[in-house]
Structures are given as C-alpha cells and as structure tokens.
Amino acid sequence: MYYVTPSEGEVFKRFNPDLQKRNLELRDQRTKDYEVFLSQLKEYSKSDKPIWEAAADAQRQAKEQLLQKEAEDRALQQKMRDEMRAQAHGR
C-alpha cells in the first residue's frame, strides 16, 4: 500500500480563506511560544534533575512569585484606600 502525504502548503491551500487569514495572523505568536518553550526546556535540561521535576519546580516558583505579587498588590491597594479615607475624613 502506498500513501501520499500532502505537503504543508497543499494543506494550507485547502483551508477556507478565513482560516488561512487566521492562521497567518497567529503564526508569529505560535513561533514565539515555541521559542519560549524550547528555551525553557534548555534551562530545565541544565539541572541535575529530570526535566519534568525541573519543570514542576519552575512552575511552583512561578506560582509562589505570582501569589506574593498579588499579596503585595492587595496590600498596596488597601494602603491607598486607607490614605484616601484618612484624607476624606480630614477635610
């Protein structure tokens, strides 16, 4: 049995024009995402740990940083509210 696989260009030409336009618009973003993914894999591979453990550690650290930033933002917002209330009552 002989199978013929169409090239990427042939498949793209079969898309309807709306899908072609959308595909072209999102191509740059997909390329950037892939480059980020590869750079992360390279960083994970530098570790002595297996890649999946290094990735889990990186995700955990990113989550902790996000939670810390959110807590700092909430504290700053509360401080601003308190200052505004103090100014409003001081007048």
Chimera marker file (.cmm) of the C-alpha trace (Angstrom):
<marker_set name="trace">
<marker id="1" x="0.000" y="0.000" z="0.000" r="1" g="1" b="0" radius="0.5"/>
<marker id="2" x="1.291" y="3.441" z="-0.895" r="1" g="1" b="0" radius="0.5"/>
<marker id="3" x="0.271" y="6.581" z="0.966" r="1" g="1" b="0" radius="0.5"/>
<marker id="4" x="0.785" y="10.114" z="-0.219" r="1" g="1" b="0" radius="0.5"/>
<marker id="5" x="1.077" y="12.765" z="2.446" r="1" g="1" b="0" radius="0.5"/>
<marker id="6" x="0.261" y="16.292" z="1.312" r="1" g="1" b="0" radius="0.5"/>
<marker id="7" x="2.805" y="18.992" z="1.979" r="1" g="1" b="0" radius="0.5"/>
<marker id="8" x="2.098" y="21.746" z="4.464" r="1" g="1" b="0" radius="0.5"/>
<marker id="9" x="1.483" y="24.192" z="1.609" r="1" g="1" b="0" radius="0.5"/>
<marker id="10" x="-1.066" y="21.908" z="-0.039" r="1" g="1" b="0" radius="0.5"/>
<marker id="11" x="-2.982" y="21.523" z="3.210" r="1" g="1" b="0" radius="0.5"/>
<marker id="12" x="-2.875" y="25.284" z="3.775" r="1" g="1" b="0" radius="0.5"/>
<marker id="13" x="-4.285" y="25.949" z="0.293" r="1" g="1" b="0" radius="0.5"/>
<marker id="14" x="-7.265" y="23.720" z="1.089" r="1" g="1" b="0" radius="0.5"/>
<marker id="15" x="-8.249" y="25.883" z="4.075" r="1" g="1" b="0" radius="0.5"/>
<marker id="16" x="-11.027" y="28.363" z="3.509" r="1" g="1" b="0" radius="0.5"/>
<marker id="17" x="-9.825" y="31.994" z="3.231" r="1" g="1" b="0" radius="0.5"/>
<marker id="18" x="-10.905" y="32.884" z="6.778" r="1" g="1" b="0" radius="0.5"/>
<marker id="19" x="-8.864" y="30.045" z="8.249" r="1" g="1" b="0" radius="0.5"/>
<marker id="20" x="-5.876" y="30.982" z="6.089" r="1" g="1" b="0" radius="0.5"/>
<marker id="21" x="-6.035" y="34.569" z="7.319" r="1" g="1" b="0" radius="0.5"/>
<marker id="22" x="-6.380" y="33.493" z="10.958" r="1" g="1" b="0" radius="0.5"/>
<marker id="23" x="-3.538" y="31.005" z="10.590" r="1" g="1" b="0" radius="0.5"/>
<marker id="24" x="-1.237" y="33.683" z="9.190" r="1" g="1" b="0" radius="0.5"/>
<marker id="25" x="-2.190" y="36.130" z="11.953" r="1" g="1" b="0" radius="0.5"/>
<marker id="26" x="-1.440" y="33.616" z="14.708" r="1" g="1" b="0" radius="0.5"/>
<marker id="27" x="1.730" y="32.201" z="13.143" r="1" g="1" b="0" radius="0.5"/>
<marker id="28" x="4.048" y="34.730" z="14.806" r="1" g="1" b="0" radius="0.5"/>
<marker id="29" x="2.540" y="34.084" z="18.236" r="1" g="1" b="0" radius="0.5"/>
<marker id="30" x="2.880" y="30.314" z="17.811" r="1" g="1" b="0" radius="0.5"/>
<marker id="31" x="6.505" y="30.758" z="16.768" r="1" g="1" b="0" radius="0.5"/>
<marker id="32" x="7.245" y="32.924" z="19.816" r="1" g="1" b="0" radius="0.5"/>
<marker id="33" x="5.502" y="30.453" z="22.126" r="1" g="1" b="0" radius="0.5"/>
<marker id="34" x="7.534" y="27.596" z="20.661" r="1" g="1" b="0" radius="0.5"/>
<marker id="35" x="10.792" y="29.509" z="21.104" r="1" g="1" b="0" radius="0.5"/>
<marker id="36" x="9.915" y="30.219" z="24.747" r="1" g="1" b="0" radius="0.5"/>
<marker id="37" x="9.079" y="26.545" z="25.229" r="1" g="1" b="0" radius="0.5"/>
<marker id="38" x="12.426" y="25.477" z="23.767" r="1" g="1" b="0" radius="0.5"/>
<marker id="39" x="14.366" y="27.949" z="25.888" r="1" g="1" b="0" radius="0.5"/>
<marker id="40" x="12.581" y="26.654" z="28.998" r="1" g="1" b="0" radius="0.5"/>
<marker id="41" x="13.441" y="23.079" z="28.051" r="1" g="1" b="0" radius="0.5"/>
<marker id="42" x="17.080" y="24.064" z="27.626" r="1" g="1" b="0" radius="0.5"/>
<marker id="43" x="17.055" y="25.665" z="31.085" r="1" g="1" b="0" radius="0.5"/>
<marker id="44" x="15.406" y="22.597" z="32.604" r="1" g="1" b="0" radius="0.5"/>
<marker id="45" x="17.952" y="20.304" z="30.956" r="1" g="1" b="0" radius="0.5"/>
<marker id="46" x="20.816" y="22.169" z="32.667" r="1" g="1" b="0" radius="0.5"/>
<marker id="47" x="19.546" y="20.910" z="36.012" r="1" g="1" b="0" radius="0.5"/>
<marker id="48" x="20.674" y="17.642" z="37.548" r="1" g="1" b="0" radius="0.5"/>
<marker id="49" x="17.019" y="16.707" z="37.969" r="1" g="1" b="0" radius="0.5"/>
<marker id="50" x="14.846" y="15.127" z="35.281" r="1" g="1" b="0" radius="0.5"/>
<marker id="51" x="13.165" y="17.692" z="33.046" r="1" g="1" b="0" radius="0.5"/>
<marker id="52" x="9.683" y="17.020" z="34.455" r="1" g="1" b="0" radius="0.5"/>
<marker id="53" x="10.898" y="17.661" z="38.001" r="1" g="1" b="0" radius="0.5"/>
<marker id="54" x="12.724" y="20.831" z="36.965" r="1" g="1" b="0" radius="0.5"/>
<marker id="55" x="9.583" y="21.992" z="35.145" r="1" g="1" b="0" radius="0.5"/>
<marker id="56" x="7.446" y="21.289" z="38.213" r="1" g="1" b="0" radius="0.5"/>
<marker id="57" x="9.895" y="23.255" z="40.388" r="1" g="1" b="0" radius="0.5"/>
<marker id="58" x="9.814" y="26.167" z="37.947" r="1" g="1" b="0" radius="0.5"/>
<marker id="59" x="6.007" y="26.136" z="37.917" r="1" g="1" b="0" radius="0.5"/>
<marker id="60" x="5.925" y="26.055" z="41.707" r="1" g="1" b="0" radius="0.5"/>
<marker id="61" x="8.322" y="29.010" z="41.911" r="1" g="1" b="0" radius="0.5"/>
<marker id="62" x="6.321" y="30.962" z="39.332" r="1" g="1" b="0" radius="0.5"/>
<marker id="63" x="3.123" y="30.309" z="41.289" r="1" g="1" b="0" radius="0.5"/>
<marker id="64" x="4.750" y="31.423" z="44.546" r="1" g="1" b="0" radius="0.5"/>
<marker id="65" x="6.011" y="34.607" z="42.886" r="1" g="1" b="0" radius="0.5"/>
<marker id="66" x="2.558" y="35.306" z="41.475" r="1" g="1" b="0" radius="0.5"/>
<marker id="67" x="0.908" y="34.791" z="44.865" r="1" g="1" b="0" radius="0.5"/>
<marker id="68" x="3.480" y="37.052" z="46.516" r="1" g="1" b="0" radius="0.5"/>
<marker id="69" x="2.943" y="39.756" z="43.897" r="1" g="1" b="0" radius="0.5"/>
<marker id="70" x="-0.830" y="39.529" z="44.316" r="1" g="1" b="0" radius="0.5"/>
<marker id="71" x="-0.467" y="39.861" z="48.096" r="1" g="1" b="0" radius="0.5"/>
<marker id="72" x="1.770" y="42.915" z="47.644" r="1" g="1" b="0" radius="0.5"/>
<marker id="73" x="-0.741" y="44.449" z="45.226" r="1" g="1" b="0" radius="0.5"/>
<marker id="74" x="-3.610" y="43.868" z="47.661" r="1" g="1" b="0" radius="0.5"/>
<marker id="75" x="-1.595" y="45.439" z="50.486" r="1" g="1" b="0" radius="0.5"/>
<marker id="76" x="-0.797" y="48.457" z="48.310" r="1" g="1" b="0" radius="0.5"/>
<marker id="77" x="-4.449" y="48.851" z="47.323" r="1" g="1" b="0" radius="0.5"/>
<marker id="78" x="-5.530" y="48.644" z="50.957" r="1" g="1" b="0" radius="0.5"/>
<marker id="79" x="-2.930" y="51.236" z="51.925" r="1" g="1" b="0" radius="0.5"/>
<marker id="80" x="-4.178" y="53.563" z="49.175" r="1" g="1" b="0" radius="0.5"/>
<marker id="81" x="-7.787" y="53.094" z="50.336" r="1" g="1" b="0" radius="0.5"/>
<marker id="82" x="-6.808" y="53.861" z="53.927" r="1" g="1" b="0" radius="0.5"/>
<marker id="83" x="-4.962" y="57.007" z="52.847" r="1" g="1" b="0" radius="0.5"/>
<marker id="84" x="-7.936" y="58.161" z="50.769" r="1" g="1" b="0" radius="0.5"/>
<marker id="85" x="-10.283" y="57.582" z="53.701" r="1" g="1" b="0" radius="0.5"/>
<marker id="86" x="-7.961" y="59.497" z="56.020" r="1" g="1" b="0" radius="0.5"/>
<marker id="87" x="-7.856" y="62.406" z="53.576" r="1" g="1" b="0" radius="0.5"/>
<marker id="88" x="-11.630" y="62.367" z="53.161" r="1" g="1" b="0" radius="0.5"/>
<marker id="89" x="-12.214" y="62.405" z="56.930" r="1" g="1" b="0" radius="0.5"/>
<marker id="90" x="-9.511" y="65.009" z="57.492" r="1" g="1" b="0" radius="0.5"/>
<marker id="91" x="-11.231" y="67.665" z="55.372" r="1" g="1" b="0" radius="0.5"/>
<link id1="1" id2="2" r="1" g="1" b="0" radius="0.2"/>
<link id1="2" id2="3" r="1" g="1" b="0" radius="0.2"/>
<link id1="3" id2="4" r="1" g="1" b="0" radius="0.2"/>
<link id1="4" id2="5" r="1" g="1" b="0" radius="0.2"/>
<link id1="5" id2="6" r="1" g="1" b="0" radius="0.2"/>
<link id1="6" id2="7" r="1" g="1" b="0" radius="0.2"/>
<link id1="7" id2="8" r="1" g="1" b="0" radius="0.2"/>
<link id1="8" id2="9" r="1" g="1" b="0" radius="0.2"/>
<link id1="9" id2="10" r="1" g="1" b="0" radius="0.2"/>
<link id1="10" id2="11" r="1" g="1" b="0" radius="0.2"/>
<link id1="11" id2="12" r="1" g="1" b="0" radius="0.2"/>
<link id1="12" id2="13" r="1" g="1" b="0" radius="0.2"/>
<link id1="13" id2="14" r="1" g="1" b="0" radius="0.2"/>
<link id1="14" id2="15" r="1" g="1" b="0" radius="0.2"/>
<link id1="15" id2="16" r="1" g="1" b="0" radius="0.2"/>
<link id1="16" id2="17" r="1" g="1" b="0" radius="0.2"/>
<link id1="17" id2="18" r="1" g="1" b="0" radius="0.2"/>
<link id1="18" id2="19" r="1" g="1" b="0" radius="0.2"/>
<link id1="19" id2="20" r="1" g="1" b="0" radius="0.2"/>
<link id1="20" id2="21" r="1" g="1" b="0" radius="0.2"/>
<link id1="21" id2="22" r="1" g="1" b="0" radius="0.2"/>
<link id1="22" id2="23" r="1" g="1" b="0" radius="0.2"/>
<link id1="23" id2="24" r="1" g="1" b="0" radius="0.2"/>
<link id1="24" id2="25" r="1" g="1" b="0" radius="0.2"/>
<link id1="25" id2="26" r="1" g="1" b="0" radius="0.2"/>
<link id1="26" id2="27" r="1" g="1" b="0" radius="0.2"/>
<link id1="27" id2="28" r="1" g="1" b="0" radius="0.2"/>
<link id1="28" id2="29" r="1" g="1" b="0" radius="0.2"/>
<link id1="29" id2="30" r="1" g="1" b="0" radius="0.2"/>
<link id1="30" id2="31" r="1" g="1" b="0" radius="0.2"/>
<link id1="31" id2="32" r="1" g="1" b="0" radius="0.2"/>
<link id1="32" id2="33" r="1" g="1" b="0" radius="0.2"/>
<link id1="33" id2="34" r="1" g="1" b="0" radius="0.2"/>
<link id1="34" id2="35" r="1" g="1" b="0" radius="0.2"/>
<link id1="35" id2="36" r="1" g="1" b="0" radius="0.2"/>
<link id1="36" id2="37" r="1" g="1" b="0" radius="0.2"/>
<link id1="37" id2="38" r="1" g="1" b="0" radius="0.2"/>
<link id1="38" id2="39" r="1" g="1" b="0" radius="0.2"/>
<link id1="39" id2="40" r="1" g="1" b="0" radius="0.2"/>
<link id1="40" id2="41" r="1" g="1" b="0" radius="0.2"/>
<link id1="41" id2="42" r="1" g="1" b="0" radius="0.2"/>
<link id1="42" id2="43" r="1" g="1" b="0" radius="0.2"/>
<link id1="43" id2="44" r="1" g="1" b="0" radius="0.2"/>
<link id1="44" id2="45" r="1" g="1" b="0" radius="0.2"/>
<link id1="45" id2="46" r="1" g="1" b="0" radius="0.2"/>
<link id1="46" id2="47" r="1" g="1" b="0" radius="0.2"/>
<link id1="47" id2="48" r="1" g="1" b="0" radius="0.2"/>
<link id1="48" id2="49" r="1" g="1" b="0" radius="0.2"/>
<link id1="49" id2="50" r="1" g="1" b="0" radius="0.2"/>
<link id1="50" id2="51" r="1" g="1" b="0" radius="0.2"/>
<link id1="51" id2="52" r="1" g="1" b="0" radius="0.2"/>
<link id1="52" id2="53" r="1" g="1" b="0" radius="0.2"/>
<link id1="53" id2="54" r="1" g="1" b="0" radius="0.2"/>
<link id1="54" id2="55" r="1" g="1" b="0" radius="0.2"/>
<link id1="55" id2="56" r="1" g="1" b="0" radius="0.2"/>
<link id1="56" id2="57" r="1" g="1" b="0" radius="0.2"/>
<link id1="57" id2="58" r="1" g="1" b="0" radius="0.2"/>
<link id1="58" id2="59" r="1" g="1" b="0" radius="0.2"/>
<link id1="59" id2="60" r="1" g="1" b="0" radius="0.2"/>
<link id1="60" id2="61" r="1" g="1" b="0" radius="0.2"/>
<link id1="61" id2="62" r="1" g="1" b="0" radius="0.2"/>
<link id1="62" id2="63" r="1" g="1" b="0" radius="0.2"/>
<link id1="63" id2="64" r="1" g="1" b="0" radius="0.2"/>
<link id1="64" id2="65" r="1" g="1" b="0" radius="0.2"/>
<link id1="65" id2="66" r="1" g="1" b="0" radius="0.2"/>
<link id1="66" id2="67" r="1" g="1" b="0" radius="0.2"/>
<link id1="67" id2="68" r="1" g="1" b="0" radius="0.2"/>
<link id1="68" id2="69" r="1" g="1" b="0" radius="0.2"/>
<link id1="69" id2="70" r="1" g="1" b="0" radius="0.2"/>
<link id1="70" id2="71" r="1" g="1" b="0" radius="0.2"/>
<link id1="71" id2="72" r="1" g="1" b="0" radius="0.2"/>
<link id1="72" id2="73" r="1" g="1" b="0" radius="0.2"/>
<link id1="73" id2="74" r="1" g="1" b="0" radius="0.2"/>
<link id1="74" id2="75" r="1" g="1" b="0" radius="0.2"/>
<link id1="75" id2="76" r="1" g="1" b="0" radius="0.2"/>
<link id1="76" id2="77" r="1" g="1" b="0" radius="0.2"/>
<link id1="77" id2="78" r="1" g="1" b="0" radius="0.2"/>
<link id1="78" id2="79" r="1" g="1" b="0" radius="0.2"/>
<link id1="79" id2="80" r="1" g="1" b="0" radius="0.2"/>
<link id1="80" id2="81" r="1" g="1" b="0" radius="0.2"/>
<link id1="81" id2="82" r="1" g="1" b="0" radius="0.2"/>
<link id1="82" id2="83" r="1" g="1" b="0" radius="0.2"/>
<link id1="83" id2="84" r="1" g="1" b="0" radius="0.2"/>
<link id1="84" id2="85" r="1" g="1" b="0" radius="0.2"/>
<link id1="85" id2="86" r="1" g="1" b="0" radius="0.2"/>
<link id1="86" id2="87" r="1" g="1" b="0" radius="0.2"/>
<link id1="87" id2="88" r="1" g="1" b="0" radius="0.2"/>
<link id1="88" id2="89" r="1" g="1" b="0" radius="0.2"/>
<link id1="89" id2="90" r="1" g="1" b="0" radius="0.2"/>
<link id1="90" id2="91" r="1" g="1" b="0" radius="0.2"/>
</marker_set>
